[in-house]
Amino acid sequence: MSTTMSPAAVKRRVGHRVSHRDRVETAILGEAVRLFAECGYEGTSIATVAERAGLSKQNLMYYFTTKQALYQRVLDNVLDDWLARMASLADPAGNPGDVLRAYVRAKLQFSREQPLASRVYAMEVIGGAKLYADQIRRRVIPLLRADIAVFERWIAEGKIAPVNATHLLFAVWAMTQSYADFAAQMTLVLDRDSLQPSDFDDAERLITGMVLSAVGLQENPCPP
């Protein structure tokens, strides 16, 4: 005898399947980020990711059919997060000083909250972006151009001093991302196990002061 499921029961079953898939994918991606950050793309195997995630290799490949597909998804997630935090700069109605402070804060927050993800992205770029160049061109370049347009409008309106916005943004990226990508060097120099919240607070004050000074908005970069 066949039984017809109610719409509510069907919805619950579908929701359970989606929830289970999300949990498994989250576990896979969490281990993949860690391994790609530690071992790079070439040094990471699907089998090792599966073992770390508590799955068989065959089971993992049901979710991600190849190592490149898994790597691509990791980088997509990194870029989604990174670009979302960068989007605040494109606010045309924002006060330049407030916008730039928020931008530096968001970039440092990404380095603090997602250091492994930042390192995976950095390793891909340092290696020539052989597997991810098209995505960078398609997604990063348009946003960079939009940000530069904001600087040019501020300059035209006399809100900030003339500045090479492209290289200023490059400098901000380098300064903020170094707190993730080169954290090991920093902790060695500081003789501690990890960077502390106070380190990020100090970095935010210094970098923000440097950026505001570069655009003619005075702020003491090293307040007492």
Beta strands, then each sheet from edge to edge (+ up, - down):
end
